[in-house]
């Protein structure tokens, strides 16, 4: 088997066996990976490849936004607004070829990922977080 194929199988299994909270953390990890890639490619002036990586990060952020349970309260609405802001910043990064926009979103995504990891560790009695749909 090729290494790529093996890693794809591993990732598929990891996602399929993850709890909803763990899936949120995995989504953040994916977005952060693509944001780092976009940042590095933009700094290397490989703008087409940077745009592709940026759009992949945007797609993940869009999925995070779409998975929010808007009936869960204010936190869901705040996250929705934050995700919308991130997408606008990443679109601007592509249009302006401005790596600072990517760095800003990357910093916030890393901070949010840490928060989701803590929530995942602290879940009580098997209940999943109410901010994301199951």
C-alpha distance (Angstrom), angle and dihedral (degrees) to the residues before:
residue distance angle dihedral
X1 . . .
X2 3.73 . .
X3 3.79 117.1 .
X4 3.81 90.8 -120.7
X5 3.79 91.4 54.2
X6 3.80 92.2 48.4
X7 3.80 92.0 49.8
X8 3.81 90.5 48.8
X9 3.81 90.5 52.7
X10 3.82 90.2 48.2
X11 3.81 92.0 49.8
X12 3.81 91.9 47.3
X13 3.81 90.8 51.5
X14 3.80 91.4 45.5
X15 3.81 91.4 53.4
X16 3.79 95.3 43.3
X17 3.81 93.5 51.3
X18 3.81 96.6 41.3
X19 3.77 124.3 105.5
X20 3.81 116.5 -118.6
X21 3.82 89.6 -99.5
X22 3.80 91.6 50.1
X23 3.81 88.7 50.7
X24 3.79 89.7 55.6
X25 3.82 89.8 52.7
X26 3.83 90.1 47.6
X27 3.81 89.5 51.4
X28 3.79 90.1 52.4
X29 3.80 90.2 49.1
X30 3.80 90.0 52.2
X31 3.79 93.2 48.5
X32 3.81 91.3 47.5
X33 3.80 90.7 50.2
X34 3.81 91.7 52.3
X35 3.81 92.4 44.1
X36 3.80 91.2 53.0
X37 3.79 89.5 48.1
X38 3.81 92.0 48.3
X39 3.79 90.7 48.8
X40 3.81 93.4 50.1
X41 3.80 93.1 45.3
X42 3.79 92.5 47.9
X43 3.80 90.7 50.4
X44 3.82 87.5 51.1
X45 3.83 88.2 51.7
X46 3.81 91.5 -118.0
X47 3.77 91.0 137.6
X48 3.81 99.5 168.3
X49 3.79 92.6 53.2
X50 3.81 90.5 42.1
X51 3.80 89.7 53.9
X52 3.81 91.4 51.5
X53 3.81 92.0 51.3
X54 3.80 90.7 44.7
X55 3.81 91.6 52.2
X56 3.81 90.5 49.9
X57 3.81 89.0 54.4
X58 3.81 89.5 47.8
X59 3.80 90.2 51.9
X60 3.79 91.5 53.7
X61 3.80 91.8 47.4
X62 3.80 88.8 49.8
X63 3.81 89.5 52.7
X64 3.81 90.0 50.1
X65 3.78 89.0 51.5
X66 3.80 93.2 47.6
X67 3.81 91.4 50.0
X68 3.79 93.7 58.6
X69 3.79 116.8 116.1
X70 3.79 98.9 -134.4
X71 3.82 90.7 -167.8
X72 3.81 89.7 65.2
X73 3.78 93.5 82.7
X74 3.75 142.2 -112.7
X75 3.81 96.9 -22.9
X76 3.79 90.9 63.2
X77 3.80 91.4 51.0
X78 3.79 91.4 48.6
X79 3.79 91.7 49.3
X80 3.80 90.4 48.4
X81 3.80 90.7 53.2
X82 3.79 90.9 45.9
X83 3.80 92.7 50.5
X84 3.83 89.7 49.4
X85 3.79 89.3 51.7
X86 3.82 90.9 50.0
X87 3.79 91.7 51.9
X88 3.82 91.5 49.9
X89 3.81 90.3 49.8
X90 3.80 91.6 50.0
X91 3.79 92.0 48.7
X92 3.81 87.9 51.3
X93 3.80 89.8 48.7
X94 3.79 89.9 57.6
X95 3.79 95.2 43.9
X96 3.79 95.2 45.2
X97 3.81 96.4 31.6
X98 3.78 85.9 -129.2
X99 3.79 114.6 157.5
X100 3.82 91.0 -170.1
X101 3.80 90.3 73.7
X102 3.80 90.4 54.3
X103 3.80 91.1 47.7
X104 3.81 91.0 52.1
X105 3.81 93.1 51.5
X106 3.80 90.8 42.8
X107 3.81 91.9 54.8
X108 3.80 92.5 50.1
X109 3.81 92.8 45.1
X110 3.81 90.7 52.4
X111 3.81 90.9 50.1
X112 3.81 91.9 47.9
X113 3.80 91.3 47.7
X114 3.80 89.7 56.1
X115 3.81 89.4 51.3
X116 3.80 92.3 50.2
X117 3.80 90.0 48.5
X118 3.81 89.6 54.0
X119 3.80 91.5 47.9
X120 3.79 89.4 50.0
X121 3.81 91.3 51.9
X122 3.80 92.9 46.7
X123 3.78 99.9 46.4
X124 3.77 108.5 137.3
X125 3.78 126.9 -135.9
X126 3.79 94.4 -11.4
X127 3.81 92.9 -63.1
X128 3.77 115.2 144.9
X129 3.77 123.4 -137.3
X130 3.79 113.3 -78.5
X131 3.79 93.7 -142.8
X132 3.80 94.3 73.7
X133 3.76 128.7 51.8
X134 3.78 117.1 -117.2
